[in-house]
C-alpha cells in the first residue's frame, strides 16, 4: 500500500489490489475500486458513481437518486418515492407513490394511468381516449363528439351537432337526430322504425 500527502493537503492511498482513494482539501473524496468503478463524494454530500460498464448514478444528500444506464435510460427516485424514468427517445414516465403514472412520449402524447387501472391518452391533436378496466372506452374528439365503446362490442356516438348513433352488439343501429326524430335498423339493414 502507498500513502501520499501533497503540499496542498490532498492525500492519496493506493491499495495492493489497485484501488485508490484520494481526499482533497475541500472535503471531496475520490475512490477508484479495483474493478474500475469510480466514486466521488463531494463536499456537498453528493455521491457520483460510474462503473466500468458505463452505468452512472448520483445520490443527493437528501437521498434522491438518479441512475443512468448504458443505453441512456435515466431513472430518478425522489425522497418521497416518486420514480421518474426518461428514455433516450425523450419519453418521460413518472410513477407517484399513490399509484398514479404519468407519461409523455417523444411525440408529445400524454398517458395517465390511475391506481384503479383506468388509462387516459391525450394526443397532440387534442383527442382523448379513456380506457376503463372493464374494457370500455370513451373517445373524446376536439369537436366535442364522444364515442363510447362497451365490452360487449356495442357503441354509442354523441356527435357535436347533438345527433347520436347507437350500435348494439348484434349490429342493429339507432340514429337519433338533434330534433329527437330517430331511425332504427336491424343488422341486416331492414328498418325497425
DOZA-578105 format. One record per residue (C-alpha): residue number from 0; residue in three letters; z, x, y. Coordinates in nm, 4 decimals. Each point is the difference from the previous one (the first is absolute). Example, Ala and Ser with C-alpha at 12.3 -4.5 7.8 and 13.67 -1.06 7.14 Angstrom:
BEGIN
  nr rest        z        x        y
   0  Ala   0.7800   1.2300  -0.4500
   1  Ser  -0.0660   0.1370   0.3440
END
This chain:
BEGIN
  nr rest        z        x        y
   0  Unk   0.0000   0.0000   0.0000
   1  Unk  -0.0785   0.1175   0.3506
   2  Unk   0.1797  -0.1122   0.3174
   3  Unk  -0.1268   0.0936   0.3464
   4  Unk   0.1370  -0.0847   0.3457
   5  Unk  -0.2347   0.0452   0.2950
   6  Unk   0.1175   0.1059   0.3498
   7  Unk  -0.0683  -0.3556   0.1289
   8  Unk   0.2471  -0.1414  -0.2546
   9  Unk  -0.2548  -0.1192  -0.2544
  10  Unk   0.1259   0.0621  -0.3504
  11  Unk  -0.2105  -0.0002  -0.3148
  12  Unk   0.0940  -0.0006  -0.3642
  13  Unk  -0.2471   0.0625  -0.2830
  14  Unk   0.1125  -0.0831  -0.3547
  15  Unk  -0.1219   0.1880  -0.3086
  16  Unk  -0.2114  -0.3022  -0.1039
  17  Unk  -0.1968   0.0212   0.3294
  18  Unk   0.1770  -0.2859   0.1768
  19  Unk   0.0693   0.0708   0.3662
  20  Unk   0.2319  -0.1518   0.2586
  21  Unk  -0.0144   0.0782   0.3706
  22  Unk   0.2549  -0.1161   0.2581
  23  Unk  -0.1099   0.0118   0.3622
  24  Unk   0.2279   0.0262   0.3040
  25  Unk  -0.0779  -0.3574   0.1129
  26  Unk   0.1364  -0.1359  -0.3296
  27  Unk  -0.3362  -0.0514  -0.1702
  28  Unk   0.0010   0.0913  -0.3692
  29  Unk  -0.3200   0.0815  -0.1896
  30  Unk   0.0035   0.0090  -0.3790
  31  Unk  -0.2797   0.0919  -0.2388
  32  Unk   0.0850  -0.0782  -0.3619
  33  Unk  -0.1266   0.2136  -0.2838
  34  Unk  -0.2610  -0.2688  -0.0781
  35  Unk  -0.1408   0.0226   0.3545
  36  Unk   0.1612  -0.3159   0.1384
  37  Unk   0.0719   0.0506   0.3707
  38  Unk   0.2915  -0.1777   0.1691
  39  Unk   0.0944   0.0189   0.3668
  40  Unk   0.3253  -0.1465   0.1265
  41  Unk  -0.0184  -0.0176   0.3766
  42  Unk   0.2906   0.0396   0.2362
  43  Unk  -0.0516  -0.3720   0.0761
  44  Unk   0.0689  -0.0862  -0.3659
  45  Unk  -0.3605  -0.0852  -0.0918
  46  Unk  -0.0883   0.1294  -0.3482
  47  Unk  -0.3692   0.0694  -0.0723
  48  Unk  -0.1215   0.0922  -0.3481
  49  Unk  -0.3442   0.0962  -0.1325
  50  Unk  -0.0670   0.0573  -0.3690
  51  Unk  -0.2652   0.2318  -0.1425
  52  Unk  -0.1974  -0.3117  -0.1055
  53  Unk  -0.0278  -0.1053   0.3642
  54  Unk   0.2475  -0.2877   0.0069
  55  Unk   0.2205   0.0097   0.3080
  56  Unk   0.3053  -0.1891   0.1143
  57  Unk   0.2081  -0.0366   0.3126
  58  Unk   0.3580  -0.1269  -0.0064
  59  Unk   0.1484  -0.0985   0.3367
  60  Unk   0.3714   0.0486   0.0718
  61  Unk   0.0517  -0.3789  -0.0263
  62  Unk  -0.1470   0.0023  -0.3532
  63  Unk  -0.3474  -0.1381   0.0773
  64  Unk  -0.2503   0.1720  -0.2288
  65  Unk  -0.3756   0.0549   0.0241
  66  Unk  -0.1974   0.1287  -0.2995
  67  Unk  -0.3665   0.1007   0.0217
  68  Unk  -0.1665   0.0295  -0.3407
  69  Unk  -0.2896   0.2319  -0.0762
  70  Unk  -0.2561  -0.2820   0.0349
  71  Unk   0.1244  -0.0792   0.3497
  72  Unk   0.2118  -0.3053  -0.0866
  73  Unk   0.2965  -0.0029   0.2379
  74  Unk   0.3155  -0.1957  -0.0859
  75  Unk   0.2881  -0.0398   0.2441
  76  Unk   0.3350  -0.1465  -0.0994
  77  Unk   0.2155  -0.0971   0.2964
  78  Unk   0.3777   0.0012  -0.0044
  79  Unk   0.0040  -0.3811  -0.0350
  80  Unk  -0.2111   0.0274  -0.3176
  81  Unk  -0.3315  -0.1110   0.1560
  82  Unk  -0.2872   0.1841  -0.1724
  83  Unk  -0.3287   0.0640   0.1834
  84  Unk  -0.2993   0.1414  -0.1871
  85  Unk  -0.3131   0.1287   0.1749
  86  Unk  -0.3132   0.0678  -0.2059
  87  Unk  -0.2672   0.2525   0.1004
  88  Unk  -0.2406  -0.2864   0.0853
  89  Unk   0.2441  -0.1274   0.2643
  90  Unk   0.1509  -0.2858  -0.2011
  91  Unk   0.3665  -0.0418   0.0923
  92  Unk   0.2504  -0.1998  -0.2086
  93  Unk   0.3601  -0.0691   0.0979
  94  Unk   0.2545  -0.1425  -0.2454
  95  Unk   0.3148  -0.1284   0.1666
  96  Unk   0.3338  -0.0089  -0.1754
  97  Unk  -0.0052  -0.3814   0.0065
  98  Unk  -0.3088  -0.0023  -0.2248
  99  Unk  -0.2704  -0.0612   0.2621
 100  Unk  -0.3088   0.2211  -0.0242
 101  Unk  -0.2422   0.0596   0.2877
 102  Unk  -0.3300   0.1836  -0.0396
 103  Unk  -0.2918   0.0825   0.2293
 104  Unk  -0.3137   0.1363  -0.1647
 105  Unk  -0.2491   0.2430   0.1510
 106  Unk  -0.2208  -0.2879   0.1204
 107  Unk   0.2939  -0.1646   0.1803
 108  Unk   0.0684  -0.2915  -0.2364
 109  Unk   0.3709  -0.0759  -0.0214
 110  Unk   0.1799  -0.1112  -0.3172
 111  Unk   0.3525  -0.1413  -0.0076
 112  Unk   0.1817  -0.0640  -0.3277
 113  Unk   0.3172  -0.2071   0.0199
 114  Unk   0.2907   0.0535  -0.2396
 115  Unk  -0.1031  -0.3158  -0.1912
 116  Unk  -0.3472   0.1474  -0.0618
 117  Unk  -0.1897  -0.2053   0.2587
 118  Unk  -0.2797   0.2188   0.1382
 119  Unk  -0.1733  -0.0340   0.3369
 120  Unk  -0.3145   0.1995   0.0796
 121  Unk  -0.1235  -0.0054   0.3602
 122  Unk  -0.3499   0.1416   0.0475
 123  Unk  -0.1379   0.1570   0.3169
 124  Unk  -0.2218  -0.3037   0.0569
 125  Unk   0.3156  -0.2115   0.0329
 126  Unk  -0.0244  -0.1842  -0.3315
 127  Unk   0.3209  -0.0221  -0.1983
 128  Unk   0.0486  -0.0538  -0.3735
 129  Unk   0.3425  -0.1015  -0.1305
 130  Unk   0.0531   0.0180  -0.3774
 131  Unk   0.3084  -0.1648  -0.1467
 132  Unk   0.1689   0.0992  -0.3248
 133  Unk  -0.1283  -0.3144  -0.1751
 134  Unk  -0.3580   0.1174   0.0649
 135  Unk  -0.0760  -0.2454   0.2792
 136  Unk  -0.1609   0.1377   0.3152
 137  Unk  -0.0587  -0.0966   0.3619
 138  Unk  -0.2931   0.1529   0.1877
 139  Unk   0.0272  -0.0380   0.3778
 140  Unk  -0.3204   0.0602   0.1941
 141  Unk  -0.0194   0.0986   0.3653
 142  Unk  -0.1536  -0.3385   0.0909
 143  Unk   0.3176  -0.1756  -0.1149
 144  Unk  -0.1318  -0.1220  -0.3338
 145  Unk   0.2105   0.0472  -0.3114
 146  Unk  -0.0855   0.0009  -0.3697
 147  Unk   0.2734  -0.0683  -0.2551
 148  Unk  -0.0663   0.0988  -0.3617
 149  Unk   0.2394  -0.1158  -0.2703
 150  Unk   0.0768   0.1451  -0.3452
 151  Unk  -0.1864  -0.2869  -0.1732
 152  Unk  -0.3210   0.0978   0.1829
 153  Unk   0.0029  -0.2851   0.2499
 154  Unk  -0.0590   0.0767   0.3680
 155  Unk   0.0582  -0.1650   0.3341
 156  Unk  -0.1884   0.1104   0.3120
 157  Unk   0.1210  -0.1064   0.3432
 158  Unk  -0.2916   0.0742   0.2324
 159  Unk   0.0324   0.0877   0.3681
 160  Unk  -0.1681  -0.3246   0.1091
 161  Unk   0.2612  -0.2116  -0.1823
 162  Unk  -0.2102  -0.0751  -0.3073
 163  Unk   0.1328   0.0852  -0.3441
 164  Unk  -0.1429   0.0640  -0.3445
 165  Unk   0.2118  -0.0525  -0.3093
 166  Unk  -0.1321   0.1261  -0.3340
 167  Unk   0.1936  -0.0860  -0.3148
 168  Unk   0.0218   0.2220  -0.3074
 169  Unk  -0.2477  -0.2316  -0.1774
 170  Unk  -0.2604   0.0603   0.2732
 171  Unk   0.0281  -0.3361   0.1761
 172  Unk  -0.0136   0.0286   0.3786
 173  Unk   0.1167  -0.2020   0.2985
 174  Unk  -0.1352   0.0745   0.3467
 175  Unk   0.2027  -0.1557   0.2813
 176  Unk  -0.1522  -0.0096   0.3482
 177  Unk   0.2018   0.0373   0.3220
 178  Unk  -0.0292  -0.3768   0.0584
 179  Unk   0.1690  -0.0711  -0.3338
 180  Unk  -0.3107  -0.1097  -0.1891
 181  Unk  -0.0474   0.1705  -0.3344
 182  Unk  -0.2308   0.0409  -0.2950
 183  Unk   0.1134   0.0806  -0.3539
 184  Unk  -0.2246   0.1283  -0.2764
 185  Unk   0.0527   0.0772  -0.3674
 186  Unk  -0.0697   0.3431  -0.1449
 187  Unk  -0.3390  -0.1299  -0.1200
 188  Unk  -0.0933  -0.0917   0.3600
 189  Unk   0.0390  -0.3781  -0.0377
 190  Unk   0.1658  -0.1711   0.2962
 191  Unk   0.3460  -0.1530  -0.0421
 192  Unk   0.0338  -0.1348   0.3550
END
